[in-house]
Amino acid sequence: MAKTLVAYFSASGTTAKLAERLAAAVGGELYEIQPEIPYTDADLNWMDKQSRSSIEMNDKTFRPAVVGRVKNMEQYDTVFLGFPIWWYVAPTIINTFLEQYDLTGKKIIPFATSGSSGMGNTNKELAPSCPGAVLMQGKRFPANASEKELKEWAESCRI
């Protein structure tokens, strides 16, 4: 029987809470994408051109190291992929995560949190990292999106 994975990266905890609600809504297994070196508040200061996140996002080839891997990724047919929007796209750690696996034939459905930015060029930036997968159009949610709203959206993605 096919399973659903809700994988997410959360720098401040906002995306984690949304991912937890989404996993509950879809009956999916939850997996946190963790950076090998955790991000500090200073690392996340987007106004500082020398901050870690600014440096990473200015170099699209940068791949922050992650801790661990999803065991038995082959058992999942759908992967909801959550992250905060950084510079109008997914953080490059999401590319690191995707590039660890053969995702051929899997449906990848991005979801994001952001103070105001939309999904921007997210799919364009992620597509090369998941060749052979079906990369669906993602959606940005407010941090307080309800489980009901998430469930309705998830069901619309499974068509």
PLY file of the C-alpha trace (Angstrom):
ply
format ascii 1.0
element vertex 159
property float x
property float y
property float z
element edge 158
property int vertex1
property int vertex2
end_header
0.00 0.00 0.00
1.36 3.41 -0.98
2.22 5.86 1.76
2.49 9.61 2.11
5.50 11.41 3.55
5.43 14.96 4.89
9.07 16.09 4.86
9.91 19.59 6.03
12.68 22.00 6.91
11.89 24.60 9.53
14.41 27.25 10.55
12.26 28.88 13.24
9.54 26.33 14.03
6.77 27.93 11.96
6.95 25.43 9.10
7.25 22.54 11.59
3.86 23.36 13.11
2.25 23.57 9.67
3.87 20.26 8.63
2.56 18.56 11.77
-0.99 19.71 10.97
-0.63 18.60 7.34
0.67 15.15 8.36
-2.31 14.74 10.68
-4.68 15.90 7.92
-3.37 13.44 5.31
-2.38 10.56 7.57
1.23 10.95 6.44
4.48 10.14 8.16
6.43 13.18 9.33
10.14 13.68 8.61
12.20 16.70 9.62
14.98 17.76 7.25
17.70 18.82 9.67
20.81 20.77 8.72
24.09 19.26 9.86
24.93 22.70 11.27
21.79 24.28 12.78
20.94 27.82 11.72
21.33 30.58 14.30
19.35 33.83 14.32
22.43 35.56 12.88
22.58 32.95 10.09
18.99 33.79 9.15
19.45 37.58 9.01
18.50 38.18 5.39
19.43 41.86 5.69
23.08 40.90 6.30
24.68 40.04 2.96
27.34 38.03 4.83
24.86 35.91 6.83
24.91 32.18 6.18
21.47 32.14 4.56
22.34 35.09 2.29
25.55 33.41 1.14
23.78 30.09 0.53
20.92 31.64 -1.40
23.23 33.73 -3.57
24.96 30.54 -4.77
22.32 28.24 -6.29
24.84 25.37 -6.36
25.33 25.47 -2.58
24.02 22.36 -0.84
23.95 22.56 2.97
24.63 19.16 4.51
21.72 17.37 6.18
21.57 14.89 9.03
20.19 11.46 8.18
18.01 10.10 5.42
14.45 8.87 5.06
14.47 5.12 5.56
12.75 3.22 2.75
11.93 6.25 0.60
10.72 3.80 -2.04
7.59 3.07 0.02
6.23 6.60 -0.48
4.35 7.57 -3.61
3.56 11.13 -2.50
5.93 13.51 -0.72
4.60 16.78 0.64
7.69 18.97 0.93
7.59 21.91 3.35
9.91 24.85 3.89
10.00 28.59 4.56
10.33 30.78 1.47
13.77 32.37 1.29
14.44 34.89 -1.47
11.23 33.85 -3.30
12.28 30.17 -3.51
12.89 27.12 -1.35
16.11 27.17 0.70
18.92 25.21 -0.96
18.79 22.62 1.83
15.61 21.39 0.09
17.69 20.66 -3.02
20.14 18.75 -0.80
17.26 16.64 0.52
15.79 15.88 -2.91
19.14 14.98 -4.44
19.68 12.18 -1.90
17.00 9.99 -3.50
15.75 8.51 -6.74
12.32 10.11 -6.83
11.32 8.80 -10.24
7.55 8.45 -10.47
6.87 10.05 -7.07
4.56 13.03 -6.72
6.36 15.91 -4.98
4.01 18.59 -3.62
5.69 21.68 -2.16
4.12 23.73 0.62
5.63 26.76 2.27
5.36 29.39 4.92
6.31 33.02 4.43
5.59 36.36 5.96
4.53 37.76 2.60
6.35 36.15 -0.33
4.63 33.73 -2.67
6.17 30.57 -4.14
8.13 32.60 -6.71
10.49 30.45 -8.78
10.40 27.53 -6.35
9.47 24.82 -8.85
11.97 26.08 -11.43
14.72 25.87 -8.79
13.64 22.46 -7.44
12.92 20.62 -10.71
16.57 19.80 -11.55
16.95 18.21 -8.09
14.14 15.67 -8.60
14.39 14.36 -12.18
11.70 11.84 -13.05
9.39 12.99 -10.27
6.06 14.70 -10.85
6.65 18.12 -9.28
3.27 19.65 -8.53
2.50 23.33 -8.17
2.97 24.23 -4.52
1.19 26.60 -2.22
2.17 29.09 0.46
0.13 28.95 3.63
-0.22 31.30 6.55
1.38 29.85 9.68
-2.03 29.34 11.27
-3.65 27.43 8.37
-6.15 24.96 9.79
-5.99 21.20 9.46
-9.27 21.38 7.51
-7.79 23.88 5.01
-4.68 21.73 4.62
-6.73 18.56 4.12
-8.88 20.18 1.41
-5.79 21.45 -0.40
-4.01 18.08 -0.12
-7.03 16.27 -1.52
-7.11 18.66 -4.48
-3.44 17.83 -5.19
-4.03 14.10 -5.38
-6.17 14.31 -8.50
0 1
1 2
2 3
3 4
4 5
5 6
6 7
7 8
8 9
9 10
10 11
11 12
12 13
13 14
14 15
15 16
16 17
17 18
18 19
19 20
20 21
21 22
22 23
23 24
24 25
25 26
26 27
27 28
28 29
29 30
30 31
31 32
32 33
33 34
34 35
35 36
36 37
37 38
38 39
39 40
40 41
41 42
42 43
43 44
44 45
45 46
46 47
47 48
48 49
49 50
50 51
51 52
52 53
53 54
54 55
55 56
56 57
57 58
58 59
59 60
60 61
61 62
62 63
63 64
64 65
65 66
66 67
67 68
68 69
69 70
70 71
71 72
72 73
73 74
74 75
75 76
76 77
77 78
78 79
79 80
80 81
81 82
82 83
83 84
84 85
85 86
86 87
87 88
88 89
89 90
90 91
91 92
92 93
93 94
94 95
95 96
96 97
97 98
98 99
99 100
100 101
101 102
102 103
103 104
104 105
105 106
106 107
107 108
108 109
109 110
110 111
111 112
112 113
113 114
114 115
115 116
116 117
117 118
118 119
119 120
120 121
121 122
122 123
123 124
124 125
125 126
126 127
127 128
128 129
129 130
130 131
131 132
132 133
133 134
134 135
135 136
136 137
137 138
138 139
139 140
140 141
141 142
142 143
143 144
144 145
145 146
146 147
147 148
148 149
149 150
150 151
151 152
152 153
153 154
154 155
155 156
156 157
157 158
